[in-house]
Amino acid sequence: MLKDAKKAVELAHKHATLGVVTTKTAKYSVELLEHMGLMDYFAVLIGREDVQNPKPDPEPIQKALAKLPSDTNNIWMIGDTCMDMLAAKSAEVGSVGVTCGYGTIESLAKCTDNIYQNAYEAVQFIANK
């Protein structure tokens, strides 16, 4: 699984500036991404303690976007829950659900039209947009 996740991040990094928006703490998330050798791929990480209103509110995504270059309208959120998809919709960015985490096809289908088995497939979809 880690190999596939790393492949997805590496592919995404070739096409975009990347950020992480999580309901976990930033400290824990940074430690985890560093342990997996992935943190250097991300330009910004917004954790639970960085916002007043966590997902599904758009605040975490908006805060991340404010720290990233704003020269594109082609912005996407890849997530594994409807909470992620609802936050993306509220922030007016595209959404792609993945079933390799907490979400199921049935639950994600209620929140997005774009659903893939894993992050690599999701990144391939976005790269072809």
DSSP file (Angstrom, degrees, kcal/mol; ACC not computed):
  #  RESIDUE AA STRUCTURE BP1 BP2  ACC     N-H-->O    O-->H-N    N-H-->O    O-->H-N    TCO  KAPPA ALPHA  PHI   PSI    X-CA   Y-CA   Z-CA
    1    1 A M     >        0   0    0      0, 0.0     4,-2.4     0, 0.0     5,-0.2   0.000 360.0 360.0 360.0 -43.1    0.0    0.0    0.0
    2    2 A L  H  >  +     0   0    0      1,-0.2     4,-2.8     2,-0.2     5,-0.2   0.890 360.0  54.3 -61.4 -39.4    2.8    2.5    0.9
    3    3 A K  H  > S+     0   0    0      1,-0.2     4,-2.2     2,-0.2    -1,-0.2   0.923 110.5  45.7 -60.4 -44.5    4.4    1.8   -2.5
    4    4 A D  H  > S+     0   0    0      2,-0.2     4,-2.1     1,-0.2    -2,-0.2   0.890 112.5  50.9 -65.9 -39.9    1.2    2.7   -4.3
    5    5 A A  H  X S+     0   0    0     -4,-2.4     4,-2.4     2,-0.2    -2,-0.2   0.919 110.6  48.6 -63.7 -43.6    0.7    5.8   -2.2
    6    6 A K  H  X S+     0   0    0     -4,-2.8     4,-2.8     1,-0.2    -2,-0.2   0.910 109.8  52.2 -64.5 -40.8    4.2    7.0   -2.9
    7    7 A K  H  X S+     0   0    0     -4,-2.2     4,-2.3    -5,-0.2    -1,-0.2   0.901 110.1  49.7 -59.6 -40.9    3.7    6.4   -6.6
    8    8 A A  H  X S+     0   0    0     -4,-2.1     4,-2.7     2,-0.2    -2,-0.2   0.922 112.1  46.4 -64.8 -45.1    0.5    8.4   -6.5
    9    9 A V  H  X S+     0   0    0     -4,-2.4     4,-2.6     2,-0.2    -2,-0.2   0.912 112.5  50.5 -65.2 -42.4    2.2   11.3   -4.6
   10   10 A E  H  X S+     0   0    0     -4,-2.8     4,-1.0     2,-0.2    -2,-0.2   0.917 112.9  45.9 -62.4 -43.1    5.1   11.2   -7.1
   11   11 A L  H >X S+     0   0    0     -4,-2.3     4,-0.7    -5,-0.2     3,-0.6   0.933 113.6  48.7 -64.8 -46.0    2.8   11.3  -10.1
   12   12 A A  H >X S+     0   0    0     -4,-2.7     4,-1.8     1,-0.2     3,-1.3   0.895 105.9  58.0 -60.5 -40.4    0.7   14.1   -8.6
   13   13 A H  H 3< S+     0   0    0     -4,-2.6    -1,-0.2     1,-0.3    -2,-0.2   0.784  99.9  58.4 -63.1 -27.5    3.8   16.1   -7.8
   14   14 A K  H << S+     0   0    0     -4,-1.0    -1,-0.3    -3,-0.6    -2,-0.2   0.753 117.9  31.5 -70.5 -23.6    4.8   16.1  -11.5
   15   15 A H  H << S+     0   0    0     -3,-1.3     2,-0.3    -4,-0.7    -2,-0.2   0.572 123.4  15.6-110.6 -14.0    1.5   17.8  -12.3
   16   16 A A  S  < S-     0   0    0     -4,-1.8     2,-0.5    -5,-0.1    -1,-0.1  -0.961  71.4 -98.7-155.9 164.7    0.6   20.0   -9.4
   17   17 A T        -     0   0    0     -2,-0.3     2,-0.3    52,-0.1    25,-0.1  -0.855  52.1-143.3 -88.3 128.2    1.6   21.8   -6.2
   18   18 A L  E     +a   42   0A   0     23,-0.6    25,-2.9    -2,-0.5    26,-0.8  -0.690  24.2 174.1-105.5 148.2    0.4   19.5   -3.4
   19   19 A G  E     -a   44   0A   0     -2,-0.3     2,-0.4    23,-0.2    26,-0.2  -0.958  21.7-134.8-141.7 161.8   -1.1   20.1    0.0
   20   20 A V  E     -a   45   0A   0     24,-2.1    26,-3.1    -2,-0.3     2,-0.5  -0.971  13.8-174.9-119.5 133.1   -2.6   18.1    2.8
   21   21 A V  E     +a   46   0A   0     -2,-0.4     2,-0.3    24,-0.2    26,-0.2  -0.988  21.7 165.3-125.2 119.0   -5.8   19.0    4.6
   22   22 A T        -     0   0    0     24,-2.5     4,-0.1    -2,-0.5    33,-0.1  -0.939  47.5-140.4-136.9 154.1   -6.6   16.6    7.5
   23   23 A T  S    S+     0   0    0     -2,-0.3     2,-0.1    24,-0.1    24,-0.1   0.486  86.8  86.8 -87.8  -5.3   -8.8   16.4   10.6
   24   24 A K  S    S-     0   0    0      1,-0.1    24,-2.5    24,-0.1    -2,-0.2  -0.400  98.8 -81.6 -81.4 169.3   -5.8   14.9   12.4
   25   25 A T     >  -     0   0    0     22,-0.2     4,-2.2    23,-0.2     5,-0.2  -0.424  31.2-127.8 -72.0 150.3   -3.2   17.1   14.1
   26   26 A A  H  > S+     0   0    0      2,-0.2     4,-3.0     1,-0.2     5,-0.3   0.901 108.3  56.0 -63.1 -41.3   -0.6   18.7   11.9
   27   27 A K  H  > S+     0   0    0      1,-0.2     4,-2.2     2,-0.2    -1,-0.2   0.938 110.6  43.2 -58.6 -48.8    2.2   17.4   14.2
   28   28 A Y  H  > S+     0   0    0      1,-0.2     4,-2.4     2,-0.2    -1,-0.2   0.911 115.2  50.2 -62.3 -43.0    1.1   13.8   13.9
   29   29 A S  H  X S+     0   0    0     -4,-2.2     4,-2.7     2,-0.2     5,-0.2   0.900 109.7  49.2 -66.4 -41.7    0.5   14.1   10.1
   30   30 A V  H  X S+     0   0    0     -4,-3.0     4,-2.8     2,-0.2     5,-0.2   0.936 111.8  49.7 -62.2 -45.9    3.9   15.6    9.5
   31   31 A E  H  X S+     0   0    0     -4,-2.2     4,-2.4    -5,-0.3    -2,-0.2   0.917 112.8  47.3 -58.9 -43.7    5.6   12.9   11.5
   32   32 A L  H  X S+     0   0    0     -4,-2.4     4,-1.7     2,-0.2    -2,-0.2   0.929 113.7  46.2 -65.0 -46.4    3.7   10.2    9.6
   33   33 A L  H  <>S+     0   0    0     -4,-2.7     5,-3.2     2,-0.2     6,-0.9   0.876 113.0  50.4 -66.0 -37.3    4.5   11.7    6.2
   34   34 A E  H ><5S+     0   0    0     -4,-2.8     3,-1.3    -5,-0.2    -1,-0.2   0.922 108.4  52.7 -64.6 -42.9    8.1   12.1    7.1
   35   35 A H  H 3<5S+     0   0    0     -4,-2.4    -2,-0.2     1,-0.3    -1,-0.2   0.861 111.5  46.6 -59.7 -35.9    8.3    8.5    8.3
   36   36 A M  T 3<5S-     0   0    0     -4,-1.7    -1,-0.3    -5,-0.1    -2,-0.2   0.470 115.5-117.0 -85.7  -2.1    6.9    7.4    4.9
   37   37 A G  T < 5S+     0   0    0     -3,-1.3    -3,-0.2    -4,-0.4    -2,-0.1   0.805  87.4 106.3  73.0  28.9    9.3    9.7    3.0
   38   38 A L    > < +     0   0    0     -5,-3.2     3,-2.0    -6,-0.1     4,-0.3   0.598  41.5  90.5-114.4 -15.5    6.5   11.8    1.6
   39   39 A M  G >  S+     0   0    0     -6,-0.9     3,-1.9     1,-0.3    -5,-0.1   0.829  79.4  64.4 -58.7 -35.3    6.5   15.1    3.4
   40   40 A D  G 3  S+     0   0    0      1,-0.3    -1,-0.3    -7,-0.2    -2,-0.1   0.672  93.5  63.6 -64.9 -14.8    8.9   16.8    1.0
   41   41 A Y  G <  S+     0   0    0     -3,-2.0   -23,-0.6   -24,-0.0     2,-0.5   0.645  91.0  80.0 -80.7 -14.5    6.3   16.5   -1.8
   42   42 A F  E <   -a   18   0A   0     -3,-1.9   -23,-0.2    -4,-0.3     3,-0.1  -0.817  55.1-167.7-105.8 131.5    3.8   18.8    0.0
   43   43 A A  E    S+     0   0A   0    -25,-2.9     2,-0.3    -2,-0.5   -24,-0.2   0.710  78.3  16.4 -83.7 -22.9    4.0   22.5    0.0
   44   44 A V  E     -a   19   0A   0    -26,-0.8   -24,-2.1     2,-0.0     2,-0.4  -0.995  56.6-166.1-150.6 148.8    1.4   23.0    2.8
   45   45 A L  E     -a   20   0A   0     -2,-0.3     2,-0.6   -26,-0.2   -24,-0.2  -0.960   6.7-167.8-138.8 120.6   -0.2   20.9    5.5
   46   46 A I  E     -a   21   0A   0    -26,-3.1   -24,-2.5    -2,-0.4     2,-0.2  -0.943  13.7-174.5-111.0 118.6   -3.3   22.1    7.4
   47   47 A G    >   -     0   0    0     -2,-0.6     3,-1.8   -26,-0.2     4,-0.3  -0.478  42.6 -89.3-104.9 177.7   -4.2   20.1   10.5
   48   48 A R  G >  S+     0   0    0    -24,-2.5     3,-1.2     1,-0.3   -23,-0.2   0.844 124.1  55.1 -54.7 -38.8   -7.1   20.2   12.9
   49   49 A E  G 3  S+     0   0    0      1,-0.2    -1,-0.3   -25,-0.2   -24,-0.1   0.590  96.6  67.3 -75.7  -7.9   -5.4   22.8   15.2
   50   50 A D  G <  S+     0   0    0     -3,-1.8     2,-0.3     2,-0.0    -1,-0.2   0.498 100.7  49.8 -88.8  -4.5   -4.9   25.2   12.3
   51   51 A V    <   -     0   0    0     -3,-1.2     8,-0.0    -4,-0.3    -5,-0.0  -0.917  61.6-145.7-134.7 157.6   -8.6   25.9   11.8
   52   52 A Q  S    S+     0   0    0     -2,-0.3    -1,-0.1     1,-0.3    -4,-0.0   0.803  99.2  38.8 -82.7 -35.5  -11.7   26.9   13.8
   53   53 A N  S    S-     0   0    0      3,-0.0    -1,-0.3     4,-0.0     6,-0.2  -0.916  79.4-158.2-123.8 104.0  -14.0   24.8   11.6
   54   54 A P    >   -     0   0    0      0, 0.0     3,-2.1     0, 0.0     5,-0.2  -0.154  42.4 -31.0 -72.8 171.8  -12.8   21.4   10.4
   55   55 A K  T 3  S+     0   0    0      1,-0.3    29,-0.1     3,-0.1    28,-0.1  -0.308 120.4  47.1 -52.6 140.2  -14.0   19.5    7.3
   56   56 A P  T 3  S+     0   0    0      0, 0.0    -1,-0.3     0, 0.0    34,-0.2  -0.965 103.3  83.0 -87.3   4.7  -16.7   19.4    6.0
   57   57 A D  S <  S-     0   0    0     -3,-2.1     4,-0.3     1,-0.1    30,-0.1  -0.397  84.6-128.2 -62.4 147.9  -16.5   23.2    6.4
   58   58 A P  S  > S+     0   0    0      0, 0.0     4,-2.8     0, 0.0     3,-0.4   0.602  86.3  97.4 -75.5  -9.1  -14.4   24.7    3.5
   59   59 A E  H  > S+     0   0    0      1,-0.2     4,-2.7     2,-0.2     5,-0.2   0.868  79.7  50.2 -51.1 -47.2  -12.1   26.6    5.9
   60   60 A P  H  > S+     0   0    0      0, 0.0     4,-2.1     0, 0.0    -1,-0.2   0.914 114.6  44.4 -61.7 -40.2   -9.2   24.0    5.9
   61   61 A I  H  > S+     0   0    0     -3,-0.4     4,-2.8    -4,-0.3    -2,-0.2   0.928 114.0  49.8 -67.6 -43.8   -9.2   23.9    2.1
   62   62 A Q  H  X S+     0   0    0     -4,-2.8     4,-1.9     1,-0.2    -1,-0.2   0.889 110.5  50.7 -61.6 -39.3   -9.4   27.6    1.8
   63   63 A K  H  X S+     0   0    0     -4,-2.7     4,-0.7    -5,-0.3    -1,-0.2   0.907 111.7  47.3 -65.8 -41.9   -6.6   28.0    4.3
   64   64 A A  H >< S+     0   0    0     -4,-2.1     3,-1.2    -5,-0.2     4,-0.4   0.930 111.2  51.2 -63.9 -45.3   -4.4   25.6    2.3
   65   65 A L  H >< S+     0   0    0     -4,-2.8     3,-1.2     1,-0.3    -1,-0.2   0.843 102.2  60.6 -62.6 -33.2   -5.2   27.3   -0.9
   66   66 A A  H 3< S+     0   0    0     -4,-1.9    -1,-0.3     1,-0.3    -2,-0.2   0.753 106.3  47.9 -65.0 -22.5   -4.2   30.7    0.5
   67   67 A K  T << S+     0   0    0     -3,-1.2    -1,-0.3    -4,-0.7    -2,-0.2   0.434 105.3  72.9 -96.7  -1.1   -0.7   29.3    1.1
   68   68 A L  S <  S-     0   0    0     -3,-1.2   -49,-0.0    -4,-0.4   -50,-0.0  -0.735  98.6 -81.9-111.6 160.1   -0.4   27.9   -2.4
   69   69 A P        -     0   0    0      0, 0.0     3,-0.2     0, 0.0   -52,-0.1  -0.341  35.7-153.1 -57.5 139.7    0.2   29.5   -5.8
   70   70 A S        +     0   0    0      1,-0.2    -5,-0.0    -4,-0.1    -4,-0.0  -0.091  59.3 113.8-109.9  35.1   -3.1   30.8   -7.1
   71   71 A D        +     0   0    0      2,-0.0     2,-0.3     0, 0.0    -1,-0.2   0.173  68.2  60.2 -93.0  18.7   -2.4   30.6  -10.8
   72   72 A T        -     0   0    0     -3,-0.2     3,-0.0     1,-0.1     0, 0.0  -0.991  51.9-161.3-144.9 151.7   -4.8   27.9  -11.6
   73   73 A N  S    S+     0   0    0     -2,-0.3     2,-1.4     1,-0.1    -1,-0.1   0.355  75.5  96.3-104.6   0.3   -8.5   27.1  -11.5
   74   74 A N        +     0   0    0     19,-0.1     2,-0.4     2,-0.0    -1,-0.1  -0.620  53.1 151.9 -93.2  76.9   -7.8   23.3  -11.8
   75   75 A I        -     0   0    0     -2,-1.4    19,-2.5    17,-0.1     2,-0.3  -0.917  19.4-176.2-116.1 133.4   -7.9   22.5   -8.1
   76   76 A W  E     -b   94   0B   0     -2,-0.4     2,-0.5    17,-0.2    19,-0.2  -0.942  18.7-151.2-132.4 149.3   -8.8   19.0   -6.8
   77   77 A M  E     -b   95   0B   0     17,-2.1    19,-2.5    -2,-0.3     2,-0.5  -0.986   9.9-162.3-116.5 124.5   -9.4   17.3   -3.5
   78   78 A I  E     +b   96   0B   0     -2,-0.5     2,-0.3    17,-0.2    19,-0.2  -0.940  28.5 151.4-104.4 126.5   -8.7   13.6   -3.2
   79   79 A G  E     -b   97   0B   0     17,-2.3    19,-2.1    -2,-0.5    22,-0.1  -0.939  48.2-136.3-150.3 170.6  -10.3   12.1   -0.1
   80   80 A D  S    S+     0   0    0     -2,-0.3    23,-1.3    17,-0.2     2,-0.3   0.240  81.4  55.3-117.5  12.4  -11.8    9.0    1.3
   81   81 A T  S  > S-     0   0    0     21,-0.1     4,-1.7    22,-0.1     3,-0.5  -0.956  80.7-116.8-139.8 160.6  -14.9   10.3    3.1
   82   82 A C  H  > S+     0   0    0     -2,-0.3     4,-3.1     1,-0.2     5,-0.3   0.814 114.8  66.6 -63.3 -29.2  -18.0   12.3    2.2
   83   83 A M  H  > S+     0   0    0      1,-0.2     4,-1.9     2,-0.2    -1,-0.2   0.907 102.7  46.2 -57.5 -41.2  -16.7   14.9    4.7
   84   84 A D  H  > S+     0   0    0     -3,-0.5     4,-2.2     2,-0.2    -2,-0.2   0.919 113.4  48.3 -65.2 -44.6  -13.8   15.5    2.2
   85   85 A M  H  X S+     0   0    0     -4,-1.7     4,-2.4     1,-0.2    -2,-0.2   0.881 111.5  49.4 -66.6 -39.2  -16.1   15.7   -0.7
   86   86 A L  H  X S+     0   0    0     -4,-3.1     4,-2.5     2,-0.2    -1,-0.2   0.880 110.1  51.1 -68.1 -38.3  -18.5   18.1    1.0
   87   87 A A  H  X S+     0   0    0     -4,-1.9     4,-1.9    -5,-0.3    -2,-0.2   0.911 110.4  49.9 -64.0 -41.4  -15.5   20.3    2.0
   88   88 A A  H  <>S+     0   0    0     -4,-2.2     5,-2.6     2,-0.2     4,-0.4   0.933 111.2  48.4 -61.9 -46.4  -14.3   20.3   -1.6
   89   89 A K  H ><5S+     0   0    0     -4,-2.4     3,-1.2     1,-0.2    -2,-0.2   0.923 111.9  48.9 -60.7 -44.6  -17.8   21.3   -2.9
   90   90 A S  H 3<5S+     0   0    0     -4,-2.5    -1,-0.2     1,-0.3    -2,-0.2   0.827 112.4  48.4 -64.3 -31.9  -18.1   24.1   -0.3
   91   91 A A  T 3<5S-     0   0    0     -4,-1.9    -1,-0.3    -5,-0.2    -2,-0.2   0.444 114.9-120.5 -86.8  -0.5  -14.6   25.3   -1.3
   92   92 A E  T < 5 +     0   0    0     -3,-1.2     2,-0.3    -4,-0.4    -3,-0.2   0.897  69.7 126.8  61.3  45.0  -15.6   25.1   -5.0
   93   93 A V      < -     0   0    0     -5,-2.6    -1,-0.2    -6,-0.1   -17,-0.2  -0.892  65.6 -92.5-123.7 159.2  -12.9   22.7   -6.0
   94   94 A G  E     -b   76   0B   0    -19,-2.5   -17,-2.1    -2,-0.3     2,-0.4  -0.248  39.9-148.1 -66.1 157.5  -13.1   19.4   -7.7
   95   95 A S  E     -b   77   0B   0    -19,-0.2     2,-0.4    -7,-0.0    19,-0.3  -0.988  16.8-176.0-134.6 142.3  -13.4   16.2   -5.7
   96   96 A V  E     -b   78   0B   0    -19,-2.5   -17,-2.3    -2,-0.4     2,-0.3  -0.987  16.1-149.9-134.2 123.1  -12.3   12.6   -6.2
   97   97 A G  E     -bc  79 115B   0     17,-3.2    19,-2.7    -2,-0.4     2,-0.4  -0.693   7.1-159.4 -92.3 145.5  -13.2    9.9   -3.8
   98   98 A V  E     - c   0 116B   0    -19,-2.1     3,-0.5    -2,-0.3     5,-0.4  -0.973  13.0-154.3-124.8 141.4  -11.1    6.9   -3.1
   99   99 A T  S    S+     0   0    0     17,-1.9    18,-0.1    -2,-0.4    19,-0.1   0.291  77.5  88.9 -97.1  10.4  -12.2    3.6   -1.6
  100  100 A C  S    S+     0   0    0     16,-0.2    -1,-0.2     4,-0.1    18,-0.1   0.390  94.0  37.0 -88.1   5.3   -8.9    2.6   -0.2
  101  101 A G  S    S-     0   0    0     -3,-0.5    -2,-0.1     2,-0.3   -20,-0.1   0.093 124.1 -39.7-120.7-125.8   -9.6    4.4    3.1
  102  102 A Y  S    S+     0   0    0     -4,-0.1   -21,-0.1    -2,-0.1     2,-0.1   0.786 106.0  86.2 -81.2 -29.3  -12.7    4.9    5.2
  103  103 A G        -     0   0    0    -23,-1.3    -2,-0.3    -5,-0.4     2,-0.3  -0.376  59.8-151.2 -81.8 151.2  -15.2    5.4    2.4
  104  104 A T     >  -     0   0    0     -2,-0.1     4,-2.8     1,-0.1     5,-0.3  -0.722  32.4-108.9-107.8 164.4  -17.1    2.9    0.4
  105  105 A I  H  > S+     0   0    0     -2,-0.3     4,-2.3     1,-0.2     5,-0.1   0.925 120.3  51.7 -57.1 -43.9  -18.4    3.2   -3.2
  106  106 A E  H  > S+     0   0    0      1,-0.2     4,-0.5     2,-0.2    -1,-0.2   0.913 113.5  41.7 -62.4 -44.7  -21.9    3.5   -1.9
  107  107 A S  H >4 S+     0   0    0      1,-0.2     3,-0.9     2,-0.2     4,-0.2   0.921 116.6  47.4 -71.8 -41.7  -21.1    6.3    0.6
  108  108 A L  H >X S+     0   0    0     -4,-2.8     3,-2.2     1,-0.2     4,-1.8   0.830 100.4  67.0 -68.7 -31.1  -18.9    8.2   -1.7
  109  109 A A  H 3< S+     0   0    0     -4,-2.3    -1,-0.2    -5,-0.3    -2,-0.2   0.739  94.2  60.0 -62.0 -21.8  -21.4    8.0   -4.6
  110  110 A K  T << S+     0   0    0     -3,-0.9    -1,-0.3    -4,-0.5    -2,-0.2   0.632 116.3  31.9 -75.6 -13.8  -23.7   10.2   -2.5
  111  111 A C  T <4 S+     0   0    0     -3,-2.2     2,-0.3     1,-0.3    -2,-0.2   0.597 123.1  18.8-123.4 -17.0  -21.0   13.0   -2.5
  112  112 A T     <  -     0   0    0     -4,-1.8    -1,-0.3     1,-0.1   -16,-0.1  -0.994  49.0-143.4-154.9 153.6  -19.1   12.8   -5.8
  113  113 A D  S    S+     0   0    0     -2,-0.3     2,-0.7   -18,-0.2   -17,-0.1   0.587  88.2  77.2 -89.8 -12.7  -19.3   11.5   -9.3
  114  114 A N        +     0   0    0    -19,-0.3   -17,-3.2    -6,-0.1     2,-0.4  -0.866  57.9 159.2-106.4 106.9  -15.6   10.7   -9.4
  115  115 A I  E     +c   97   0B   0     -2,-0.7     2,-0.3   -19,-0.2   -17,-0.2  -0.994   8.7 172.6-133.7 131.8  -14.6    7.5   -7.4
  116  116 A Y  E     -c   98   0B   0    -19,-2.7   -17,-1.9    -2,-0.4   -16,-0.2  -0.894  40.2-117.5-133.6 163.2  -11.5    5.4   -7.8
  117  117 A Q  S    S+     0   0    0     -2,-0.3     2,-0.3   -19,-0.2   -19,-0.1   0.799  91.5   2.5 -71.8 -28.9  -10.1    2.4   -5.9
  118  118 A N  S  > S-     0   0    0    -19,-0.1     4,-1.9   -21,-0.1     5,-0.1  -0.932  77.2 -96.5-153.0 172.6   -6.9    4.2   -4.9
  119  119 A A  H  > S+     0   0    0     -2,-0.3     4,-2.8     1,-0.2     5,-0.2   0.835 116.7  59.0 -66.0 -34.2   -5.0    7.5   -5.0
  120  120 A Y  H  > S+     0   0    0      1,-0.2     4,-2.3     2,-0.2    -1,-0.2   0.937 108.2  45.1 -62.1 -45.5   -2.9    6.5   -8.0
  121  121 A E  H  > S+     0   0    0      2,-0.2     4,-2.1     1,-0.2    -1,-0.2   0.890 113.0  52.1 -63.6 -38.9   -6.0    6.0  -10.1
  122  122 A A  H  X S+     0   0    0     -4,-1.9     4,-2.3     2,-0.2    -2,-0.2   0.911 109.7  48.4 -63.5 -43.1   -7.5    9.3   -8.8
  123  123 A V  H  X S+     0   0    0     -4,-2.8     4,-2.9     2,-0.2    -2,-0.2   0.904 109.2  53.1 -65.1 -41.1   -4.3   11.2   -9.7
  124  124 A Q  H  X S+     0   0    0     -4,-2.3     4,-1.2    -5,-0.2    -1,-0.2   0.915 108.9  50.5 -59.5 -42.6   -4.3    9.6  -13.2
  125  125 A F  H  < S+     0   0    0     -4,-2.1     3,-0.5     1,-0.2    -2,-0.2   0.943 113.6  44.5 -58.7 -49.4   -7.9   10.9  -13.6
  126  126 A I  H >< S+     0   0    0     -4,-2.3     3,-1.8     1,-0.2    -2,-0.2   0.899 108.3  57.2 -64.8 -41.1   -7.0   14.4  -12.5
  127  127 A A  H 3< S+     0   0    0     -4,-2.9    -1,-0.2     1,-0.3    -2,-0.2   0.784 105.9  52.0 -61.7 -26.7   -3.9   14.5  -14.7
  128  128 A N  T 3<        0   0    0     -4,-1.2    -1,-0.3    -3,-0.5    -2,-0.2   0.401 360.0 360.0 -91.1   2.6   -6.0   13.7  -17.7
  129  129 A K    <         0   0    0     -3,-1.8    -1,-0.2    -4,-0.2    -2,-0.1   0.458 360.0 360.0 -78.9 360.0   -8.4   16.6  -17.0
